[in-house]
Amino acid sequence: MKAIIFDMDGLMIDTEIIYHETDRKIAESFGKTVSEETLGKMMGRKPIESYRIFCDDLGIEEPIEQLLKTRYDLVEKMLLQEIKPMPGLFDILDEFKGKMKMAIATGSPHKFLEIALDKLNIREYFDVTQPSDGIVNGKPDPEIYLKVMEKLKLGPEYCIVIEDSSNGARAGKNAGCYTIAVPSEYTYKQDFSFVDYVAIDLKDAREHIKKLLSL
C-alpha cells in the first residue's frame, strides 16, 4: 500500500450536521419535511445529484441550480464560522505523513474544500485533492477515485480509501481499492457489508492500516 485517499465531509470534518440543518431549512421553506432516509441517500454524492434526490423525494419543482446556490450560501457561512475535525484526524495524518501519499476525494465543491484545508491548516499533508468540480459521475460511481489515482500515478492495488458513507465506500470498492468505512452517527445504519474493514473511528482506521503495512 502506498497511498490513503480520504473522503472529507463526515470523515475528516464534522460537516454532516451543517448539511442536514441546511437541507431541513430549505425543505421547511417549501412547507416540506425531509426524512432521514432521503438525507442518507443524498450523502456522498455530487451536489447536483444529491439535490435531484432531494427534489424528487420532496416533490419540489424549483430549479436545482437555484436551490444549490441557496444551499451553498448557507453552508459557506456556517463553514467559515467553525469547522471541527473528526476525532483522530490529526492522529492518522501525523502517523502517515511522509510514509504514504495522501489525497482527498470529496463530493463537496472546490470552495468548501479550500475552506476546510485553510481553517484546519492541513494542506501540507496532501499530495492530491479532488473536489466534485470536474467530476461527471458522483459517488457511488468510481470516477472521482479513478481520477485521484491517475493524479497519484498509482493503481488501485496500492490505494486505501477511507469513507464514512455507503455511497462513498461503494465508489472506493468500485474503483478497486482496499476500502475502510468509518461510519458516523449519521451513517452507521447504512450498508457497509461490502467493505474490507469497518473502523470505530479514525484512530482505529490508523491502527488497522499500520497492521496492513506490517503484513
BELGIDA-V311818 format. One record per pair of residues at least 24 apart in sequence whose C-alpha atoms are under 7 Angstrom apart, sorted by the first residue. I is the first residue (numbers start at 1). GAP is how many residues later the second one is. D is the distance in Angstrom with one decimal. If there is no record, write none. Layout:
I:GAP:D  I:GAP:D
This chain:
1:157:4.3  1:158:5.8  1:212:6.8  2:98:5.2  2:99:6.2  2:156:5.2  2:157:6.2  3:97:5.1  3:98:4.5  3:99:5.5  3:155:6.4  3:156:4.9  3:157:6.2  4:97:6.4  4:98:4.9  4:99:6.4  4:155:5.8  4:156:4.7  4:157:5.9  5:97:5.8  5:98:4.6  5:99:5.5  5:100:6.6  5:155:6.0  5:156:4.8  5:157:6.3  6:97:6.1  6:98:4.7  6:99:6.1  6:155:6.0  6:156:5.1  6:157:6.6  7:97:5.8  7:98:5.2  7:99:5.2  7:155:6.3  7:156:5.3  8:96:6.7  8:98:5.5  10:154:6.3  10:174:6.8  11:75:6.5  11:152:6.4  11:153:5.5  12:73:5.9  12:74:5.4  12:77:6.1  13:70:6.8  13:71:5.7  13:72:4.4  13:73:5.1  14:69:7.0  14:70:5.5  14:71:6.1  14:72:5.7  18:57:6.6  19:56:6.8  22:49:6.5  22:52:6.7  22:53:6.9  32:26:6.8  34:24:6.9  43:122:6.7  44:63:5.9  44:95:6.1  44:121:6.3  44:123:5.7  44:124:5.3  45:62:5.7  45:93:5.2  45:94:5.0  46:61:5.0  46:86:6.1  46:92:4.8  46:93:6.9  47:60:7.0  47:61:7.0  83:36:7.0  87:115:6.7  88:114:4.9  88:115:5.0  89:113:6.2  91:112:6.7  92:110:6.7  92:111:6.5  92:114:5.3  93:32:6.9  97:28:6.3  101:26:6.2  102:24:5.0  102:25:5.7  102:26:6.9  103:24:5.8  103:25:4.7  103:26:5.5  104:24:6.5  104:25:4.7  104:26:6.0  105:24:6.3  105:25:4.9  105:26:6.1  105:39:6.4  105:40:6.6  105:43:7.0  106:24:6.3  106:25:5.0  106:26:6.2  107:24:5.9  107:25:4.7  108:24:5.5  109:24:5.8  128:24:7.0  139:28:5.8  139:29:5.5  139:32:5.3  140:27:4.7  140:28:5.6  140:30:5.3  140:31:4.2  141:30:5.2  142:29:4.4  142:30:6.3  142:32:5.5  142:33:4.9  145:27:6.5  145:30:6.3  146:29:6.2  166:24:6.0  166:25:6.0  166:26:6.0  169:26:6.9
